[in-house]
């Protein structure tokens, strides 16, 4: 018959000098540091932003937006002339 006593040995760290949970924590902190460094580099290189925080629009984008706005207003004008009838 086997005895009812249990041997409570320390948890195995799978051969590592530090516990696996600490390894995960260090990896998370390292990833956070990489993200912060990436943000700092992008700010230092000055990817041109306007004073209000938005990037300036290109000429092509301005023209396209103007065209879309005019089409929208033309459609609205047509609806008003039609009297909103279905």
C-alpha positions in Angstrom: 0.0 0.0 0.0 1.2 3.5 -0.8 1.4 6.1 1.9 -1.0 9.0 1.9 1.7 11.7 2.2 2.4 13.9 -0.8 5.6 15.5 -1.7 5.1 19.1 -2.5 8.1 19.9 -4.6 8.8 23.3 -6.1 7.3 24.0 -9.5 9.5 23.1 -12.4 10.6 26.3 -14.3 11.0 24.1 -17.4 14.8 24.5 -17.2 14.8 28.3 -17.2 16.5 30.4 -14.5 13.4 32.6 -14.1 9.7 31.6 -14.0 7.7 31.5 -17.2 5.3 34.2 -16.0 8.2 36.6 -15.6 9.3 35.8 -19.1 5.9 36.7 -20.5 5.9 39.9 -18.5 9.3 40.9 -19.8 8.2 40.2 -23.4 5.1 42.4 -22.9 7.2 45.2 -21.5 9.7 44.9 -24.4 6.8 45.0 -27.0 5.5 48.2 -25.3 9.0 49.7 -25.4 9.2 48.9 -29.2 5.9 50.6 -29.8 6.9 53.7 -27.9 10.2 53.9 -29.7 8.4 53.6 -33.1 6.1 56.4 -32.1 9.0 58.6 -31.1 10.9 57.9 -34.3 7.8 58.8 -36.4 7.4 62.1 -34.4 11.0 63.0 -34.7 11.2 62.4 -38.5 8.2 64.8 -38.7 5.9 63.0 -41.1 4.3 66.4 -42.1 1.2 67.2 -40.1 -0.8 70.4 -40.1 -1.0 72.3 -36.8 -4.5 70.8 -36.1 -2.9 67.3 -36.2 -4.1 66.2 -39.6 -1.9 65.6 -42.6 -2.2 68.1 -45.4 -4.3 66.9 -48.4 -2.8 66.5 -51.8 -4.1 68.5 -54.8 -5.6 65.4 -56.3 -7.5 64.7 -53.1 -8.8 68.3 -52.9 -10.1 68.1 -56.5 -11.7 64.7 -55.9 -13.4 66.0 -52.8 -14.6 69.1 -54.6 -16.1 66.9 -57.4 -17.9 64.6 -54.9 -19.3 67.6 -53.0 -20.6 69.1 -56.3 -22.2 65.8 -57.3 -23.9 65.6 -53.9 -25.2 69.1 -54.1 -26.4 68.5 -57.6 -28.3 65.4 -56.4 -29.8 67.4 -53.5 -30.8 70.2 -55.9 -32.5 67.6 -58.1 -34.4 66.2 -55.2 -35.6 69.6 -54.1 -36.7 70.5 -57.7 -38.6 67.2 -57.8 -40.4 68.1 -54.7 -39.3 65.1 -52.7 -42.0 62.9 -54.3 -41.4 59.2 -54.7 
